[in-house]
Amino acid sequence: MSDENTEIVSMNMTRKVVTYSTIAGFVAISLLCGVYVFIPIFLEKILFPRLAGSIGFDNSTVEVRKFGLTRLDMASLRWGEPNNHFLLLDSLRIDYSLPGLLKKHIKKIIVSGIEIRAKYKDGTIMIPGGDFKNIFNNPVETKPECPDDPRLPGLPVSFEEFEIRNATMILTSGKSDVRIPFSIKARPIPEDGNDTPPGYTIHMEVNLDFSDARTAMDLASQINIDTTVNFQTDEVSTRLAFSDMNIAYDGYQIRNSPGDLPLTIEMRKKQDVLHVNLSRFCIASPFPVEISMDKNAHFRLHFSQKGMDVQGVIKMNFQKELLDTVPDYGLKVIHAESIPIRFRGQKQGNSWQFSLNTLRTNKPLKFRRQTETISFYPEHFSIRGKGTTSQGDVRFATRMSDMIYDSDKVHVSCPNMLVYGNSAIKSSRSLLIKACMKLTNAEFKSGGLYAGKITAKIPFQWPYASHEKESSEPKNKEKRYFTIDKVKYDDMEIGTIASTPYQDEMGVRFLGQYADLFPGFRLDFSGRAGMSNVGDFVTNIDFKTSDPGKVISIDLGKFSPQLSGMFFDGNIDMNGSCQSTGSTITSNALISTHRAKIEIPGKKMTLEGIDLDLTLLDLYQFHSAPDQILKFKRFAWGDIEMNEGEVSFQIESLSSFFLKKSSFSWCGGHVYTHGLQIKSDKRDIDITCYCDRLKLAALLQQFNAASAEGEGAVNGRIPVSYRDGKIKILDGFLYSTPGEGGTIRFHTDALLAGASGVQQSIQMQIAQEALKNFNYDWAKLSLMSIDEDLVIRMQMDGRPAGPLPFGFRKDTGLVKIEQPRAHFQGIRFNINFKLPLDKILYYGSGFSGFMQN
């Protein structure tokens, strides 16, 4: 072939190459343009809806704003129903390179303006309109080839940066919405010489501020979460830091420890073992306690094909730094102490079991609330449970020793307290706890009141029984589970107590009987004990006499040696109530007795026909209402006898008695007294008896001065003093009413033995005859105690009621003759009586001790 032909062929070939290349380039450009136009449509209309549908959301929309060789920018992503989107994204940006895509590598993923809507109901968070089951179900064809390989599954693509900005979860609870802002950043773990990172570090920030009035829950905290995932070593480590934490629910409050130290929870998973360690956090109420773990300690979770087991040790710290807490019950720690809690659990298939226990501390736990202190040794606490799926049984027991409660008014001690019980779990939302508390040899002291040998067995359950009282009362009310074998008041044995407690919601009701105070006397009582809203222990008791009309006989000497030989016969009706709040005790009572009798045979003392309705405003302090009235029919003391008495008084305390006034009939007249304050620390008593129209003859007979009769009366006052164990009368005087005389008839044979200072012979004879029937114009008696005797000086001025058998003879003067009789116009008598008062009143040596008590 010639050169010319060769050149022509070459030109034709060049023309064809250029033509084909141009056509190929045009086709390529056309294809690229088509792909550029079609891919956004494919993403919007096909890929994204299919992806959403694969996880349960049939309706989804997206707008592709920009698509290029290095970036994909999408906006307005919506998943869920048209009017009820559960997930909204303002923008999604993906930066990449073509070589990187071939290696499944993306430079940057940034998501902005996420809004996730969910509902909180019955303890569960739900996303409406979504079904996430498909996310977690692996198709059969995607099952791992080596199921025993414990390594973590790798990501389908790698990236250099992943970030979620301005994200919010809107949680709907009832009619309120809670907004939870959060953000996420992820970076690869740097490793030289390898394009594929071994894992990623993830940082997440969450702000919680949640309040639900229906469940009484408040939740607020700033949470920082840092996670590292290494796919090569199969290690996952996570650190959660809770700052500004405040969690409150149903009286419980959890917050950061003093100093605002964040609570940190560190978790590290390697292969099939998870190690967890936590720092300090504080339970501020109901009791101030801090929970922590040692730095080198952790609890361990082990995962296997059979199941999982967990074990570890945490510490419950009672720290003095928690004094700034304000718990519901106001208790604050006095001495720091730490209690280690060991726990272990296991789950195999559907079966599970666990155990938790503590041991006795070296020092007692001590708490203070204002003037109250509480201390005890936590001897042992254990809880064990086992079951299948959401059902099972849990048993628990805790023992405390040397429990002591002290306040400015009350002291309570209990050497042993045991609480034990079990819980039946029927489902995840059905729990029934039945328990029993036992007390042994407890003691109670408050003022002069003492209760000892207290034993109790109190059953309770949670949730508590129905509000209907009939359903919560014990079937056997006669069986007493709470007894006090010794009750004393100021060293006086005053009875025993036995009752039957039963649960009333979160408190305890009880029915019982107070006995052995007097033979045949019983008090029935009922009441309730529990905690108030402010954390005080509150008790309410109502009581009344079992048989108020029953007449009983009492030897009062059983209460005190000073009352030895004193006896009471009559009925006692008593009813009232008692309330205690913390260490404050209030009470009231009405004590009645009618037609009763008190007798002291050894002193010849009797008080009969007693009628009393005593209103005590404070039974515990024994403080009565003012103007209490005691009436009696007869009071006899030795030879002294009084009738129809009435006493108005007030009991101010056990050591103070106010006698407002008293009155009684004596010697045919009336006697009354004015106010008198009597205190136990004051041994001296002075009282004045004001006398009105006392029969003179009866008065002399009462003092055993003379045997006489008559119609005359005297008035005046008799001051009575008690000092040094002796009763004395100081400067008492009685006198007849001016202008009113009287008649008195002495039995002179008895009078002579007690008279002195009267002239002998004929003068004595005249006196004897005149006093047999004497009309006096005025009479006066003065009474004075001298040493151990009562001296009565009686003066009378008058005349004999008739002629006396006396006459006058010149040779002998006055002589006694029967006829004729002589008329005496005026005679004045001065008669002194010296009487042993102790014999008259029969008080003797034992009276001093009786009066002082």
Number of C-alpha atoms within 10 A of each C-alpha: 5 6 8 9 10 11 11 11 12 12 12 12 12 12 12 12 12 12 12 12 12 12 12 12 12 12 12 12 12 12 13 12 11 11 13 14 12 13 15 21 14 14 16 18 15 12 14 17 19 16 13 18 18 15 15 17 20 16 16 22 17 21 18 19 14 12 16 11 10 14 17 17 18 22 20 16 20 21 25 22 15 11 6 12 21 21 17 23 19 17 19 20 18 18 18 20 15 12 10 15 14 9 13 15 19 23 17 17 20 17 21 18 16 22 21 18 20 20 16 15 11 8 7 7 13 15 17 14 16 18 14 12 10 12 10 8 9 10 8 7 7 8 9 11 8 7 8 8 10 12 16 15 11 12 10 7 12 22 21 19 17 18 18 18 15 14 20 20 18 17 20 17 19 12 6 10 18 19 17 17 18 20 19 19 16 20 18 20 17 15 11 8 7 8 11 18 19 18 23 20 18 19 18 17 16 18 18 19 17 17 19 16 10 8 11 11 16 17 16 18 20 17 21 18 18 19 18 20 20 20 17 13 13 17 19 20 18 18 18 20 20 23 20 15 23 20 19 18 14 10 14 15 22 20 25 22 24 17 7 13 17 22 22 19 16 19 19 18 18 16 17 15 17 19 19 20 22 22 18 21 23 26 22 29 20 18 21 27 24 23 19 20 21 13 9 6 14 19 19 20 19 17 15 12 9 9 14 17 19 18 18 19 20 20 17 17 20 24 20 16 15 21 17 11 19 16 21 18 19 20 24 27 23 20 13 15 18 18 17 18 17 17 19 18 18 18 19 14 12 11 15 20 18 18 18 18 18 19 14 16 16 12 14 19 19 21 21 18 14 9 10 17 19 21 20 22 20 22 19 16 19 18 18 18 19 19 18 15 14 14 17 18 18 18 18 18 18 18 18 19 19 16 20 18 18 17 18 12 13 17 18 18 20 21 16 18 22 18 18 18 18 19 18 17 20 15 11 9 8 11 15 15 17 16 18 16 17 17 19 15 16 21 20 18 18 17 13 13 17 20 21 19 18 21 20 23 18 19 18 21 18 14 13 16 16 11 10 9 11 9 11 16 18 15 9 8 15 12 13 18 19 21 20 21 15 17 24 18 16 12 12 16 16 20 19 20 21 24 23 23 27 21 23 23 17 14 17 18 22 24 23 23 21 23 17 17 18 16 11 14 22 20 20 19 22 18 18 19 21 19 16 14 10 10 16 16 16 18 20 18 18 18 20 21 20 18 16 17 13 13 18 15 17 18 17 17 14 17 17 13 13 18 16 15 15 19 17 18 17 18 20 21 19 21 18 19 19 18 18 16 17 16 17 12 19 15 20 20 22 18 16 16 22 18 16 21 22 21 20 16 12 13 17 15 20 18 20 20 20 21 18 20 16 20 24 23 20 19 19 19 20 18 20 22 14 16 17 18 17 17 22 22 19 18 23 16 19 18 15 18 16 22 21 17 21 19 20 18 22 22 23 21 17 13 14 16 18 18 18 17 16 19 21 21 20 23 23 18 19 21 24 18 18 14 14 16 16 18 16 13 9 11 14 15 14 16 16 19 18 18 24 23 20 24 24 29 24 22 21 18 17 19 19 17 21 23 18 21 19 17 16 23 27 26 22 20 20 21 17 18 17 16 12 10 17 17 20 22 21 18 13 19 20 23 23 25 19 10 7 13 19 20 22 23 20 20 17 19 11 13 18 13 10 16 16 13 8 14 10 10 9 14 12 13 15 19 19 17 19 25 21 17 20 23 24 24 20 21 24 19 21 19 22 20 21 13 9 14 17 21 20 21 16 19 17 21 17 21 21 24 18 14 15 19 18 20 16 12 8 6 6 7 9 14 16 15 13 11 10 11 14 16 15 16 9 12 15 15 15 15 17 20 21 18 19 17 21 18 12 17 19 18 20 15 11 13 17 17 12 14 12 14 12
